């Protein structure tokens, strides 16, 4: 009895204790970029080097949303997300915002779907996907995505072409695919290629142990120059200010140049293993190669990651696109060359289907005419200057060979190269760049050399070009020009998407039989009034798309019962046997779906299906057309009589 009482007392106590507990709601993590009280920015991950850095706010960046989004400054992730959320609320009939994944550090990766919801489901329309912010510091691409988004929203209902575009098509936008790297870049002096995942870049068994330091506290990782009789640089004698350095002839150097920082691991190298090191643009599944291989005779790829799609940022792009195969056009943008950059990445363009290559060369020309870029072409030959240098695990290779799409990985901005021969000496070089900085940008793009007592090197000078908002990205004064021109190229590509329209449905009497039956030929015709075909040849080869599908449906009453009024006849030949199998599997005798190949741009396609009618009957039916990348045509009626 005592045992029973004890057990009852325990359970009563347990229940009362549970009832007394307060259930705390889950709280979203407060990130360092969004914490105004935080003086340091901490990076997650286990590494042998420093994981926290002084927070910086750059005058070139807007960290708090203004009443209007303008493009005379760059924008922090918080500001970008503010406008994404604001516009989603402001344009609920056009825009959806959602989380597609979580980054390495656990930040949400946000994406938008832009289309007129009243004209059909997003997945039932031809689509494009535009992405920025894969490479942490290449933030011009983020601004280009946002410029296009703002332009489309503000002109919907005003510009007939844009209005029609959003009614017929879907645009998926991911302004910041790598929020970890983007926030580190915008809020500290650090730079990182892509992911902040710790990596042993120098192969010494340590992770992120020797990164750069902002020694003089100006918010940038600049250069250090110091006198060295074995150096490889001299001060350019053409520059009376002594700012410009140039390579010296062998044995005649006076200076050595390192990036700003110290040799943390004592190996004689400076800043060779900083935060991260993976390259999300070498982590795609197609033609992936490891960073190291056992024989010493195979191909490798720096920054590739542990295995294909090892990084959630890349994996979320691939899985989204594979589950949304209606996407036909992609531009996943970076900086800087500038160049309209496309597949292949591991072979010359001649390896592509000629009919597909024709579209790429068309877009190359269109892009150059809009942006003014001097270069456009494939990664393997054109990007490498004709050398035939492969990039493995690269987006453009995935985009064409695996996904069968029009895929660009454009490079925006020109690294701050001079735009003209400022000193009129007959050539455009770094001296013109320096003069351009002084005349066009008030000297802001170059940090004058300042003395610093280095703990290891002794007397050094710290200075050089602005690494963030001149070399890697444009100065804010010309940001909108570069972001806008790239966005206008993407807008122009959208105009080439396929578009289906109904043509005729012809009912033709073929033959009457003595058994009181008659065969009728139903020819369903439709047009592709867009310019691109309903699929590229590569998309068909890798089966990322289905052929155009024509479906006819008769009323169920016409085919039911012991004496049906009509029967859909099977196709003949191997194609017909496949179609019969599909029809039996569906066990719907009143409908059939037939492959119709693909429809060329500005072309007409048709499919003929034979129906046998018993007796003198009038049979009603409907036809639909569905495609993977050109959308669908809803029901159109016909009558057999």
C-alpha positions in Angstrom: 0.0 0.0 0.0 2.9 2.4 0.9 4.5 1.6 -2.5 1.2 2.5 -4.4 0.9 5.7 -2.4 4.5 6.6 -3.2 4.0 6.0 -6.9 0.8 8.0 -7.0 2.5 10.9 -5.1 5.4 10.9 -7.6 3.1 11.1 -10.6 1.0 13.8 -9.0 4.2 15.8 -8.3 5.5 15.2 -11.8 2.2 16.4 -13.4 2.0 19.5 -11.2 5.6 20.3 -12.0 5.0 20.1 -15.7 1.9 22.2 -15.5 3.8 24.9 -13.5 6.6 25.1 -16.2 6.4 28.0 -18.5 6.8 27.1 -22.2 9.3 29.5 -23.8 8.7 30.3 -27.5 11.5 29.7 -29.9 13.5 32.9 -30.5 15.3 33.5 -33.8 19.0 33.8 -33.2 20.3 37.4 -33.0 23.1 37.7 -35.6 26.1 40.0 -35.1 25.3 42.1 -38.1 21.9 42.9 -36.7 23.1 43.7 -33.1 23.8 47.4 -32.8 25.5 46.9 -29.4 28.0 44.3 -30.7 31.5 45.6 -31.1 32.8 42.4 -32.6 31.6 40.1 -35.3 32.0 36.4 -34.5 32.1 33.7 -37.1 30.9 30.2 -36.3 33.0 27.1 -36.8 36.0 25.4 -35.1 39.3 26.8 -36.4 42.8 27.3 -35.2 42.8 31.0 -35.9 40.7 34.0 -34.8 37.0 33.8 -35.2 36.0 37.3 -34.1 36.8 40.7 -35.7 36.0 44.3 -35.0 32.7 45.4 -36.6 33.0 48.0 -39.4 30.4 50.2 -41.1 31.5 51.5 -44.5 30.2 54.8 -45.9 29.6 53.0 -49.2 27.0 50.7 -47.5 23.5 51.4 -46.2 22.9 49.5 -43.0 19.5 50.9 -42.1 16.7 51.1 -44.7 16.0 54.5 -46.2 12.4 55.5 -47.3 13.4 54.5 -50.9 15.8 52.0 -52.2 18.4 53.8 -54.3 21.6 52.4 -56.0 24.1 55.1 -55.0 25.2 52.9 -52.2 25.5 49.2 -51.5 23.1 47.5 -49.1 23.6 45.2 -46.1 21.7 41.9 -46.0 19.3 43.4 -43.4 18.4 46.2 -45.8 18.0 43.7 -48.7 15.7 41.5 -46.7 13.7 44.6 -45.5 12.9 45.5 -49.1 12.1 41.9 -50.0 9.6 41.7 -47.1 8.2 45.2 -47.8 7.6 44.5 -51.4 6.1 41.1 -50.7 3.5 42.8 -48.5 3.0 45.7 -51.0 2.6 43.4 -54.0 0.9 40.2 -52.7 -0.6 39.4 -56.1 2.9 39.3 -57.6 5.4 38.3 -55.0 6.2 35.5 -52.6 9.1 35.4 -50.2 10.3 32.2 -48.6 13.2 30.4 -47.1 14.9 27.8 -49.3 17.7 26.6 -47.0 19.9 27.5 -44.0 23.5 28.5 -44.5 26.5 26.9 -43.0 26.2 29.2 -39.9 22.4 28.7 -39.8 21.2 31.9 -41.4 18.0 31.7 -43.6 18.6 31.9 -47.3 15.7 33.8 -48.8 14.2 33.5 -52.3 11.4 35.3 -54.2 8.9 34.1 -56.8 7.6 36.9 -59.0 4.6 36.3 -61.3 1.0 37.4 -61.6 -0.7 34.7 -59.4 -4.1 35.4 -61.0 -2.9 34.1 -64.4 -1.8 30.7 -63.2 0.6 28.8 -61.0 4.2 29.8 -61.0 5.3 26.2 -62.0 2.9 26.3 -65.0 4.8 29.1 -66.7 8.2 29.4 -68.4 10.7 30.6 -65.8 14.0 32.3 -65.2 16.3 32.2 -62.1 18.6 35.1 -61.1 21.0 34.9 -58.3 23.6 37.1 -56.6 25.8 36.9 -53.5 27.3 33.5 -54.0 30.8 34.9 -53.7 31.0 36.8 -50.5 32.6 40.0 -51.7 31.1 40.2 -55.1 28.2 42.3 -53.9 27.5 44.2 -57.1 25.6 41.1 -58.2 23.3 41.5 -55.2 22.5 45.0 -56.3 21.8 43.9 -59.9 19.2 41.4 -58.7 17.6 44.1 -56.5 17.6 46.6 -59.3 15.8 44.3 -61.6 13.3 43.3 -58.9 12.5 47.0 -58.2 12.2 47.8 -61.9 9.8 45.0 -62.6 7.6 45.8 -59.6 7.4 49.5 -60.2 6.6 49.1 -63.9 4.0 46.3 -63.7 0.7 47.8 -64.8 2.5 50.7 -66.4 4.8 49.2 -69.0 2.8 46.8 -71.3 5.8 44.6 -72.0 6.7 44.1 -68.4 3.1 43.6 -67.4 2.7 40.9 -70.1 6.0 39.3 -69.0 4.9 38.9 -65.4 1.5 37.5 -66.5 3.0 34.9 -68.7 6.3 34.0 -67.0 7.8 33.3 -63.6 11.0 34.8 -62.2 12.7 33.3 -59.3 15.2 35.6 -57.5 17.8 34.9 -54.8 19.7 38.1 -54.1 22.0 36.7 -51.5 22.8 33.0 -51.8 25.6 33.1 -49.3 24.5 35.3 -46.3 27.4 34.2 -44.1 30.0 35.5 -46.4 28.0 38.5 -47.4 27.6 39.6 -43.8 31.2 39.0 -42.9 32.3 41.1 -45.9 29.9 44.0 -45.2 30.6 44.2 -41.5 34.3 43.5 -41.0 37.6 44.2 -42.8 37.7 40.5 -43.8 37.2 39.1 -47.2 36.4 35.5 -48.0 35.8 33.8 -51.3 32.5 32.0 -50.5 31.6 29.9 -47.5 33.0 30.6 -44.0 33.3 26.9 -43.3 36.9 26.3 -41.9 39.3 24.9 -44.4 43.0 24.0 -44.4 44.0 26.1 -47.4 47.8 25.6 -47.0 47.8 21.8 -46.2 49.5 22.2 -42.8 46.8 20.4 -40.9 45.5 23.6 -39.3 42.2 25.4 -40.2 42.0 29.1 -40.9 45.1 29.7 -38.7 46.7 32.5 -40.7 44.2 35.1 -41.9 44.8 38.8 -42.6 44.6 41.5 -39.9 43.5 45.1 -40.2 46.7 46.4 -38.5 46.0 50.1 -38.8 42.3 49.8 -37.9 41.0 51.6 -41.0 38.5 48.9 -41.8 40.3 47.5 -44.8 42.8 44.8 -45.5 45.3 46.7 -47.7 48.8 46.0 -48.8 52.1 46.3 -46.9 55.3 47.4 -48.7 58.7 47.4 -47.2 62.2 47.8 -48.4 63.9 44.5 -49.3 67.0 44.1 -51.4 65.6 40.9 -52.7 62.2 42.4 -53.5 60.4 42.3 -56.8 58.9 45.8 -56.9 60.0 49.4 -57.3 58.1 52.7 -57.0 56.9 53.6 -60.5 59.1 56.6 -61.5 56.3 58.0 -63.6 54.3 58.7 -60.5 55.7 61.7 -58.7 53.5 61.0 -55.6 55.3 57.7 -55.0 52.0 55.7 -54.7 52.2 53.4 -57.7 54.2 50.3 -57.5 55.4 48.2 -60.5 57.2 44.9 -61.1 61.0 45.3 -61.2 63.4 43.8 -63.6 65.2 40.7 -62.2 67.7 41.7 -59.5 66.6 45.3 -59.5 63.8 45.2 -57.0 63.7 47.4 -53.9 60.4 46.5 -52.2 58.4 43.4 -51.3 54.6 43.6 -51.0 52.4 41.5 -48.7 48.7 41.8 -47.9 48.1 43.5 -44.5 48.6 41.2 -41.5 51.1 39.1 -39.7 52.5 35.5 -40.1 50.4 33.9 -37.4 51.7 30.3 -37.9 55.4 31.2 -38.4 55.7 29.4 -41.8 57.2 32.5 -43.6 53.9 33.1 -45.4 51.4 35.9 -44.8 47.7 35.4 -44.7 47.6 32.2 -46.7 44.9 30.5 -44.6 42.2 32.9 -43.6 38.5 32.4 -42.9 36.9 29.8 -45.2 38.4 28.9 -48.5 35.7 26.9 -50.2 34.4 28.2 -53.5 30.7 27.6 -53.9 31.2 28.0 -57.7 33.4 24.9 -57.8 31.0 22.8 -55.8 28.4 21.9 -58.4 27.8 18.3 -59.3 28.7 18.4 -63.0 32.3 17.6 -63.8 33.3 18.0 -60.1 36.9 17.2 -59.2 38.4 16.9 -55.7 40.9 19.3 -54.2 43.5 16.5 -53.9 43.8 13.1 -55.6 46.0 10.1 -54.9 48.0 9.6 -58.1 49.4 13.1 -58.6 48.5 12.7 -62.3 44.7 13.5 -62.3 42.8 16.7 -62.4 42.0 18.6 -59.2 40.1 21.7 -58.4 40.9 24.2 -55.6 37.9 25.2 -53.4 35.8 22.2 -54.6 34.6 21.1 -51.2 34.6 17.7 -49.6 32.2 16.3 -52.3 29.8 17.6 -55.0 27.1 19.8 -53.4 28.7 19.4 -50.0 27.6 23.0 -49.2 24.0 23.8 -48.5 24.2 27.1 -50.5 25.0 25.2 -53.7 22.9 22.2 -52.9 19.8 24.4 -52.4 20.3 25.9 -55.8 20.6 22.6 -57.5 17.7 20.9 -55.7 15.5 23.9 -56.3 16.1 23.9 -60.0 15.8 20.1 -60.4 12.4 20.3 -58.6 11.4 23.3 -60.7 12.4 22.3 -64.2 10.3 25.0 -65.8 13.4 27.3 -65.3 14.8 27.9 -68.8 17.1 30.9 -68.2 19.6 31.4 -65.4 22.1 34.1 -64.5 24.1 33.5 -61.3 26.2 36.6 -61.2 29.6 37.5 -59.8 32.3 40.2 -60.2 34.6 41.1 -61.9 36.1 41.0 -65.5 33.6 42.1 -66.9 32.2 39.3 -69.1 29.1 37.5 -70.2 30.3 34.1 -69.1 28.7 30.8 -70.1 29.2 27.1 -70.7 31.1 25.0 -71.4 33.6 25.2 -68.5 35.5 22.0 -69.3 35.3 21.8 -73.1 35.1 24.1 -76.1 31.8 25.4 -77.4 32.0 23.1 -80.4 31.1 20.3 -78.0 27.6 21.7 -77.6 24.7 20.9 -79.9 25.0 23.5 -82.7 21.4 24.5 -82.4 21.9 25.2 -78.7 25.1 27.1 -79.3 23.3 29.3 -81.7 21.2 30.7 -78.8 24.2 31.2 -76.6 26.1 33.2 -79.3 22.9 35.2 -79.8 22.7 36.1 -76.2 26.5 36.8 -76.1 25.9 39.5 -78.8 22.8 40.9 -77.1 24.6 41.1 -73.8 27.6 43.0 -75.2 25.3 45.5 -77.0 23.5 46.3 -73.7 26.3 46.2 -71.1 29.2 47.3 -73.3 31.3 44.4 -72.0 34.1 43.7 -74.4 34.0 39.9 -73.7 31.4 37.2 -74.0 31.8 33.5 -74.4 32.6 30.2 -72.8 34.6 29.5 -69.7 36.9 26.9 -71.2 38.4 29.0 -74.0 37.1 32.5 -74.0 37.5 33.2 -70.3 41.0 31.7 -70.3 42.1 33.8 -73.3 42.1 30.8 -75.6 44.3 28.6 -73.3 41.7 25.9 -72.8 41.7 26.0 -69.0 38.9 24.0 -67.3 37.0 25.0 -64.2 35.5 21.9 -62.5 32.3 21.8 -60.5 31.3 25.0 -62.2 27.8 26.4 -62.5 27.8 26.9 -66.3 28.7 23.2 -66.8 25.9 22.1 -64.6 23.6 24.6 -66.2 24.1 23.2 -69.7 25.4 19.6 -69.6 23.2 18.6 -66.6 20.3 21.0 -66.6 20.0 21.8 -70.3 19.3 25.5 -69.8 20.5 28.8 -71.0 22.9 29.5 -68.1 25.2 32.5 -67.6 27.5 33.2 -64.7 28.2 36.8 -65.6 31.1 38.9 -64.2 30.1 42.5 -63.4 32.6 45.4 -63.0 36.0 46.0 -64.5 38.3 45.8 -61.4 38.7 49.6 -61.6 40.7 49.6 -64.8 41.1 53.0 -66.4 38.5 53.8 -69.0 40.7 56.1 -71.2 44.3 57.2 -71.7 44.3 60.0 -69.1 47.9 61.1 -69.6 47.8 60.7 -73.4 50.9 58.5 -73.5 49.4 56.1 -76.0 48.5 53.3 -73.6 46.0 52.7 -70.8 47.7 51.3 -67.7 47.9 51.6 -63.9 49.1 55.2 -64.1 45.9 56.1 -65.9 44.0 54.2 -63.2 45.7 56.4 -60.6 44.9 59.6 -62.5 41.3 58.4 -62.9 41.1 57.8 -59.1 42.2 61.4 -58.5 40.1 63.0 -61.1 36.9 61.0 -61.1 36.7 59.7 -57.5 38.4 62.4 -55.5 41.3 60.1 -54.6 39.0 57.8 -52.5 39.9 54.6 -54.4 43.5 54.6 -53.2 44.8 54.7 -49.6 48.0 56.6 -49.4 50.9 54.7 -47.9 51.3 55.2 -44.1 54.2 54.1 -42.0 53.6 51.3 -39.5 55.9 49.4 -37.1 55.3 45.8 -37.9 56.0 43.3 -35.1 57.8 40.9 -37.5 58.9 42.9 -40.5 59.8 46.2 -38.7 59.2 49.4 -40.7 56.5 48.9 -43.3 54.0 51.2 -45.1 50.3 50.3 -45.4 48.2 51.4 -48.3 47.0 50.6 -51.8 43.7 50.3 -53.8 40.4 50.0 -52.0 39.9 46.2 -52.1 36.2 46.2 -51.6 34.7 49.2 -53.4 37.1 49.8 -56.2 38.9 46.6 -57.1 36.3 44.0 -56.4 33.2 46.2 -56.7 32.6 49.5 -58.3 32.7 52.8 -56.4 29.1 53.7 -55.4 29.2 56.6 -57.8 28.9 54.2 -60.8 27.2 51.3 -59.0 23.8 51.8 -60.6 25.2 51.9 -64.1 26.8 48.5 -63.7 23.9 46.9 -61.8 21.3 48.3 -64.2 23.0 47.3 -67.4 23.4 43.7 -66.2 19.8 43.6 -65.1 18.7 44.9 -68.5 20.5 42.0 -70.1 18.6 39.6 -67.9 15.4 41.4 -68.8 16.2 41.0 -72.5 16.8 37.3 -72.1 13.3 37.0 -70.5 11.8 38.3 -73.7 13.1 35.2 -75.5 11.2 32.6 -73.4 8.9 30.3 -75.3 5.2 31.1 -75.3 2.4 28.8 -76.3 -0.8 29.8 -78.1 -3.6 27.8 -79.5 -3.9 27.3 -83.2 -6.7 25.1 -84.6 -8.2 21.7 -83.7 -9.2 20.1 -86.9 -11.6 17.1 -87.0 -11.4 15.2 -90.2 -13.5 12.1 -91.2 -11.2 9.3 -92.4 -13.2 6.2 -93.1 -16.6 4.7 -92.4 -17.0 0.9 -91.8 -19.9 -1.5 -92.4 -20.1 -2.2 -88.7 -21.6 1.3 -88.3 -18.4 3.0 -87.1 -16.4 5.8 -88.4 -12.8 6.9 -87.8 -12.0 10.6 -87.2 -8.6 12.3 -87.2 -8.2 14.9 -84.5 -5.3 17.2 -85.3 -4.4 19.5 -82.4 -2.2 22.4 -83.5 -0.5 25.1 -81.4 2.1 27.8 -81.8 5.2 28.8 -80.0 5.2 32.5 -80.4 8.3 32.9 -78.3 11.8 32.8 -79.8 13.4 29.9 -77.9 12.2 26.4 -78.7 10.2 24.6 -76.0 13.4 22.9 -75.0 17.1 22.9 -75.9 18.5 19.7 -77.5 20.7 19.1 -74.4 17.7 19.2 -72.1 16.1 16.5 -74.1 19.3 14.4 -74.1 19.6 14.4 -70.4 15.8 14.0 -69.8 15.5 17.1 -67.7 12.4 17.9 -69.7 9.6 15.9 -71.3 8.5 16.3 -74.9 5.5 18.6 -75.6 2.5 16.6 -74.6 -0.9 16.8 -76.3 -3.8 15.4 -74.4 -7.3 14.8 -75.6 -10.2 13.9 -73.3 -13.6 12.7 -74.4 -16.7 12.8 -72.2 -16.8 9.7 -70.0 -20.3 8.8 -71.1 -19.0 8.4 -74.6 -16.7 5.6 -73.7 -18.4 3.8 -70.8 -20.9 0.9 -70.9 -21.1 -2.3 -72.8 -21.6 -0.4 -76.1 -19.4 2.7 -75.9 -20.1 5.5 -78.4 -16.4 6.1 -79.1 -12.9 4.8 -78.7 -9.5 6.5 -78.8 -7.3 4.4 -81.1 -3.6 3.7 -80.1 -0.7 5.0 -82.1 1.2 2.5 -84.3 4.9 1.6 -84.0 7.2 1.7 -81.0 6.0 5.2 -80.0 2.5 3.9 -80.1 3.3 1.0 -77.8 4.8 3.3 -75.3 1.7 5.5 -75.4 -0.6 2.5 -75.0 1.3 1.4 -71.9 0.9 4.9 -70.4 -2.9 4.9 -71.2 -3.4 1.4 -69.6 -1.5 2.5 -66.5 -3.9 5.4 -66.1 -6.9 3.2 -67.0 -8.8 6.2 -68.3 -10.3 5.1 -71.6 -11.7 8.5 -72.3 -8.3 10.3 -72.5 -4.8 9.9 -74.0 -1.6 11.8 -73.8 0.8 11.8 -76.8 4.3 13.1 -77.2 4.6 15.8 -79.8 8.3 16.4 -80.0 9.5 20.0 -79.4 8.3 23.2 -80.9 10.7 25.6 -82.4 10.5 29.3 -81.6 8.0 31.2 -83.8 6.8 27.8 -85.1 3.7 25.6 -85.3 3.4 22.1 -84.0 0.6 19.5 -84.2 -0.3 16.1 -83.1 -2.9 13.8 -84.7 -5.0 11.3 -82.7 -7.5 9.0 -84.2 -10.9 8.4 -82.6 -13.4 5.7 -83.7 -17.1 6.7 -83.3 -19.8 4.0 -83.3 -23.1 5.0 -84.9 -24.2 8.5 -85.9 -23.1 10.2 -82.7 -21.8 13.6 -81.8 -18.9 13.4 -79.4 -17.6 16.3 -77.4 -14.0 16.5 -76.3 -11.2 18.8 -75.0 -7.5 19.2 -75.8 -4.6 20.5 -73.6 -0.9 21.0 -74.3 1.7 20.8 -71.6 5.4 21.3 -71.7 8.2 21.4 -69.1 9.7 24.8 -70.0 7.1 26.5 -72.2 4.1 26.3 -69.9 0.7 24.8 -70.6 -2.3 25.5 -72.8 -5.6 25.1 -70.9 -8.5 23.2 -72.3 -9.8 23.9 -75.8 -13.0 22.2 -76.9 -13.8 20.3 -80.1 -16.8 18.3 -81.4 -16.7 15.1 -83.5 -19.7 15.0 -85.8 
